[in-house]
């Protein structure tokens, strides 16, 4: 019985995390679809929304670099604990 409750709690927690991730992706898609925004406004908005998709958003910091220009959340500090990826647009992608 206790194992069933723990398993159910774990399933619910995992679903809540996937919900946060999906909501973040939907918000990023909405930002990228807004052609009224300048590239700088787009990058700033994406940087602001990205922490909401992480497990501990209050601890997450984001830095986005495009053509040598950096956009980052307040308090960003480089850390060995990080995730990095290139942004791909069509057949072109970052360094």
C-alpha atoms as one frame of an Amber mdcrd trajectory, in Angstrom:
protein
   0.000   0.000   0.000   2.720   2.490   0.979   4.668   1.584  -2.165   1.589
   2.362  -4.277   1.233   5.783  -2.652   4.930   6.572  -3.177   4.726   5.430
  -6.790   1.609   7.568  -7.373   3.339  10.600  -5.795   6.372  10.016  -8.005
   4.200   9.761 -11.115   2.411  13.001 -10.198   5.705  14.796  -9.559   7.061
  13.620 -12.921   3.900  14.781 -14.664   4.164  18.205 -13.002   7.753  18.514
 -14.239   6.736  17.569 -17.811   3.916  20.120 -17.587   6.414  22.851 -16.637
   8.687  21.840 -19.515   5.842  21.849 -22.031   4.515  25.194 -20.804   7.999
  26.644 -21.197   8.253  25.281 -24.745   4.831  26.687 -25.646   5.806  30.102
 -24.284   9.090  30.053 -26.222   7.174  29.101 -29.368   4.775  31.995 -28.747
   7.701  34.400 -28.356   9.394  33.134 -31.520   6.114  33.469 -33.439   5.750
  37.132 -32.488   7.262  38.871 -35.515   6.646  42.276 -33.926   9.630  41.723
 -31.617  13.146  42.706 -32.594  15.787  39.958 -32.361  17.078  41.508 -29.109
  13.551  41.596 -27.622  13.012  37.994 -28.713  16.226  36.772 -27.086  15.537
  38.731 -23.895  12.031  37.252 -23.659  13.317  33.709 -24.255  15.995  34.151
 -21.585  13.359  35.369 -19.089  11.028  32.410 -19.709  13.588  29.564 -19.853
  14.038  29.076 -16.081  10.328  28.270 -15.739  10.922  24.957 -17.519  13.649
  23.728 -15.176  13.118  21.641 -12.061  14.277  24.439  -9.760  13.438  27.666
 -11.639  14.508  29.848  -8.714  18.055  28.469  -9.071  18.201  28.437 -12.882
  20.086  31.151 -14.749  20.197  31.494 -18.529  22.691  32.969 -20.954  22.084
  33.132 -24.687  24.789  34.328 -27.091  23.909  35.321 -30.644  26.417  36.869
 -33.040  28.659  37.732 -30.111  25.923  39.521 -28.155  25.018  38.045 -24.755
  21.517  37.998 -23.247  21.258  36.646 -19.712  19.133  36.490 -16.619  20.137
  38.609 -13.623  22.652  36.832 -11.432  24.022  34.620 -14.199  27.413  33.147
 -13.319  29.279  30.591 -15.410  29.343  27.231 -13.673  30.611  23.716 -14.351
  27.022  22.637 -13.597  25.407  23.718 -16.843  23.689  22.653 -20.021  24.904
  23.971 -23.358  23.465  23.649 -26.832  23.652  25.302 -30.212  20.583  27.014
 -31.637  19.792  25.737 -35.110  17.855  27.749 -37.668  17.141  25.909 -40.889
  20.461  24.501 -42.039  22.513  27.163 -40.220  23.497  26.798 -36.572  25.644
  28.553 -34.034  29.321  27.814 -33.388
